[in-house]
């Protein structure tokens, strides 16, 4: 039963973002993602794993929705669950610091690119990275996530 719940949760996490990029007006969202991509740096799952092993000084901003967080997250002490529409509010309030290094993650990278671009172009953040391919790619490359059930890996 535990294995079924894990698979179901990861499946929901990955499917939700794929649905967002389909439909008659999806081209609008895709265009915004492309515009914002020029304001961020991208980090591969392998490089992020290296940063974690090196214990670099950075924070992860998970901009998925609350129901997606339950499926799993990267195990890192400075991991903040911040829904996409709230990151700019935190930046405006000063809760996010422009001099800090942030890795923004979502399911596939689209929402993270939107948020990362906003932090860079609107608030002057210089060290914003987006996890290339999002948590879907992180899992695909064999890295694990954690949740209340423990550590999980996609097979």
N, C-alpha and C positions, 0 to 999 in steps of 0.2 A: 504493500500500500504506500509506503514512504517513497519508493521509487516512482510510482505512478504520479504522486503529488508533485515531486520534483520535476518530472518530465512535463506535466501539465502546466506548472508555473513558468518554466522556461519557455514553453511553447506560446503561452499567452504573452509573455514579455516580447518575444520576437515578432509575433503576428500583429500586435497592435500598431507598431510603427509602419509595417508594410502596407496596412490598410490606409494609413494616413497619406501615403504618396500615390494613391490611385483615385480615379474619379475624374469628372469633367473639368474641374478647376485645379487639378494637381500641378499643372504646369506653373501656376503662380507660386506655389510653395517651393517647387524645385528651383525656380528662378531666384527666389530670395535666398535659398541655401547657397546657390552658386555665387551670388553677390557677397554674402557674408564670408565665404570660404577664403577670400583674398585678405581678410583681416585676422585670420588665425593661422597657427602652425598646427600641423597634424603629427600625431605620435602613433607609432605602430604598437600593437599589443606587445611585441617582443621588447621594444624600447621601454615601454611603461613597466613591464616586468623587471627589466634591469634597474630602472629607477627605484622600484620597490625594494629590490634586493640591496641596492646601495643606500637605502633609506634617505633619499634626496628630500629636500625641503619643498613640498608641494601639497596642495589640497586637491581632492577630487570633488567635483560638483556633479551630482547625478540629477539630471534635469528631466528624468522620466516622471510619470504620474505616480501617486502613492500606491495604487494597486499593482504597479509594475515592480516597485521596490521589494515587495514580499518575495518575488521570484529569486532574487539574489543580487548581491553587490560585490564589488572587488574588496578584498580584505585589506583595508588601509586605515590607520588611526584618524587621519583627517579626511573623513568621507562625509560629505554633507548632501542630504536629500533636499533639493531645492527645485520644485516644479518650474518648468520652462518660463511661465509667465511671472515668476516671482524673483528671478535672479537680478533683473534690472532694478527692482525695488530695493533689494538688499544692497546693490552697488550704490544706488542713489542715497541710501541711508548711511553709507560708510561701513556697513557690516562686512563687505568684501573689500579687500585692500588692493589697490592698483599695482603695488610693488610686489605682491605675492605671485607665485607661480600656481596656476590652476590648470587641471586637466578636466575638461568637461566631457561627460559621458551620457549617452542615451542608448537606446536599443540598437540603432544602426548608424548613427552619426549625424543625421539630418537636424534634429532638434538641438543637439550639442553645437553644431555649426552655427545655427541661428543665434543661440545664446552667446557663444564665444565671440561671434562677430559684433554683437551688441555691446558686450563688455569692452571690446577693443575700440570700436569706432565711436561709441557714445560716451564712454567713461575713461578712455585712455589707458586701459590695461595693456601692458606690453608682453606679458608672459602667459598667454592663453593658448593652451593646446587642446585639440579635440582628438579623442580616441578614434582613430581611423577604423571605420566599420562598426564602431560601437561595441556593445557587449556581445552582440551576435558574433563578431569577428574574434573577440577575446576568447569566447568559448570554443569557437571553431578551431582556433590555434592551440587548444588544449589547456588553457589557463582556467582556474577555478573561480567560482563565486561562493559567497557564504550567505546563509540566511538562518532563520530560527531552527531549521532542521540540521544545520551543520554545513560542511563544505560540499560543494557540488561541482561536477565536471560534466560537460556534454560528451557524449560518446560518438 
